[in-house]
Amino acid sequence: MIFIVVKFNVLEEHQDDWLSITKKFTDSTRAEAGNLWFEWFQSADNPAEYLLVEAFRDSHSGAEHVGSDHFRNGLESMRPALSETPRIINAEIPGTDWSRMGELEIT
Protein backbone atom coordinates (compact mmCIF):
# COMPACT_ATOMS: atom_id res chain seq x y z
CA MET A 1 0.00 0.00 0.00
CA ILE A 2 0.93 3.65 -0.31
CA PHE A 3 0.95 5.11 3.22
CA ILE A 4 0.95 8.90 3.55
CA VAL A 5 1.06 11.25 6.53
CA VAL A 6 0.83 14.99 5.95
CA LYS A 7 1.16 17.83 8.49
CA PHE A 8 -0.78 20.98 7.65
CA ASN A 9 -0.26 24.26 9.53
CA VAL A 10 -3.49 26.21 9.31
CA LEU A 11 -3.90 29.95 9.75
CA GLU A 12 -5.55 30.88 13.04
CA GLU A 13 -8.69 32.22 11.35
CA HIS A 14 -9.26 28.83 9.64
CA GLN A 15 -8.42 26.42 12.45
CA ASP A 16 -12.06 25.91 13.46
CA ASP A 17 -13.35 25.49 9.90
CA TRP A 18 -10.51 23.36 8.44
CA LEU A 19 -12.64 20.21 8.32
CA SER A 20 -15.37 22.14 6.48
CA ILE A 21 -12.82 23.54 4.03
CA THR A 22 -11.55 20.02 3.29
CA LYS A 23 -14.90 18.16 3.45
CA LYS A 24 -15.56 17.89 -0.29
CA PHE A 25 -11.98 16.74 -0.90
CA THR A 26 -12.21 14.27 2.00
CA ASP A 27 -15.54 12.81 0.86
CA SER A 28 -14.38 12.48 -2.75
CA THR A 29 -11.12 10.81 -1.74
CA ARG A 30 -12.85 8.36 0.59
CA ALA A 31 -15.13 7.38 -2.32
CA GLU A 32 -12.17 6.37 -4.51
CA ALA A 33 -12.02 2.62 -5.16
CA GLY A 34 -8.32 2.46 -4.23
CA ASN A 35 -8.55 4.50 -1.02
CA LEU A 36 -8.07 2.44 2.15
CA TRP A 37 -8.48 5.29 4.64
CA PHE A 38 -8.34 9.07 4.83
CA GLU A 39 -8.44 10.47 8.38
CA TRP A 40 -7.90 13.95 9.83
CA PHE A 41 -6.56 14.68 13.34
CA GLN A 42 -5.90 17.96 15.13
CA SER A 43 -2.84 18.22 17.37
CA ALA A 44 -3.56 18.24 21.11
CA ASP A 45 -0.58 20.59 21.61
CA ASN A 46 -0.91 22.89 18.61
CA PRO A 47 -4.41 23.78 17.35
CA ALA A 48 -2.89 25.10 14.10
CA GLU A 49 -1.57 21.66 13.17
CA TYR A 50 -3.77 19.13 11.40
CA LEU A 51 -2.47 15.69 10.53
CA LEU A 52 -3.82 13.66 7.61
CA VAL A 53 -3.24 9.90 7.64
CA GLU A 54 -4.19 8.26 4.36
CA ALA A 55 -3.52 5.06 2.44
CA PHE A 56 -4.12 3.77 -1.06
CA ARG A 57 -4.22 0.15 -2.20
CA ASP A 58 -1.23 0.50 -4.57
CA SER A 59 0.81 3.00 -6.59
CA HIS A 60 -1.79 2.97 -9.38
CA SER A 61 -4.51 4.02 -6.90
CA GLY A 62 -2.23 6.73 -5.54
CA ALA A 63 -1.51 8.05 -9.03
CA GLU A 64 -5.24 8.10 -9.87
CA HIS A 65 -5.86 10.10 -6.69
CA VAL A 66 -3.18 12.69 -7.49
CA GLY A 67 -4.44 12.94 -11.08
CA SER A 68 -8.07 13.51 -10.09
CA ASP A 69 -9.99 16.77 -10.42
CA HIS A 70 -11.01 16.64 -6.77
CA PHE A 71 -7.32 16.42 -5.76
CA ARG A 72 -6.45 19.60 -7.70
CA ASN A 73 -9.59 21.36 -6.45
CA GLY A 74 -8.87 20.24 -2.89
CA LEU A 75 -5.37 21.70 -2.98
CA GLU A 76 -6.72 25.01 -4.25
CA SER A 77 -9.37 25.14 -1.50
CA MET A 78 -6.72 24.45 1.17
CA ARG A 79 -4.03 26.84 -0.08
CA PRO A 80 -5.55 30.13 1.26
CA ALA A 81 -6.01 28.60 4.74
CA LEU A 82 -2.40 27.43 5.17
CA SER A 83 0.41 29.28 6.91
CA GLU A 84 3.20 27.21 5.29
CA THR A 85 3.89 24.39 2.86
CA PRO A 86 2.64 21.08 4.30
CA ARG A 87 5.18 18.43 5.30
CA ILE A 88 4.70 14.87 4.03
CA ILE A 89 5.89 11.31 4.51
CA ASN A 90 4.98 9.02 1.60
CA ALA A 91 6.05 5.37 1.68
CA GLU A 92 5.15 2.11 0.01
CA ILE A 93 4.72 -0.61 2.62
CA PRO A 94 3.45 -4.20 2.50
CA GLY A 95 -0.16 -4.99 3.40
CA THR A 96 -3.49 -3.22 3.07
CA ASP A 97 -4.50 -2.74 6.71
CA TRP A 98 -3.20 -1.73 10.12
CA SER A 99 -1.17 -4.34 12.02
CA ARG A 100 -1.84 -5.16 15.68
CA MET A 101 0.58 -3.71 18.25
CA GLY A 102 2.04 -6.82 19.88
CA GLU A 103 3.59 -4.85 22.75
CA LEU A 104 0.13 -3.80 23.93
CA GLU A 105 -2.01 -6.81 23.09
CA ILE A 106 -5.44 -6.83 24.71
CA THR A 107 -6.87 -10.31 25.22
FENPEBEL-V455958 format. One record per pair of residues at least 6 apart in sequence whose ideal C-beta (glycine too) atoms are under 6 Angstrom apart, sorted by sequence separation. I is the first residue (numbers start at 1). J is the second residue. If there is no record, write none. Layout:
I & J
I & J
//
This chain:
29 & 35
43 & 49
56 & 62
65 & 71
10 & 18
30 & 38
42 & 50
29 & 38
40 & 50
41 & 51
40 & 52
39 & 53
38 & 54
37 & 55
36 & 55
35 & 56
34 & 56
34 & 57
34 & 61
15 & 47
18 & 50
15 & 48
32 & 65
10 & 48
9 & 48
9 & 49
10 & 50
8 & 50
28 & 70
7 & 51
25 & 70
6 & 52
5 & 53
25 & 74
4 & 54
3 & 55
1 & 55
2 & 56
21 & 77
2 & 62
21 & 81
14 & 81
11 & 81
10 & 81
11 & 83
9 & 83
9 & 84
8 & 86
6 & 86
7 & 87
6 & 88
5 & 89
4 & 90
3 & 91
2 & 92
3 & 93
1 & 96
//
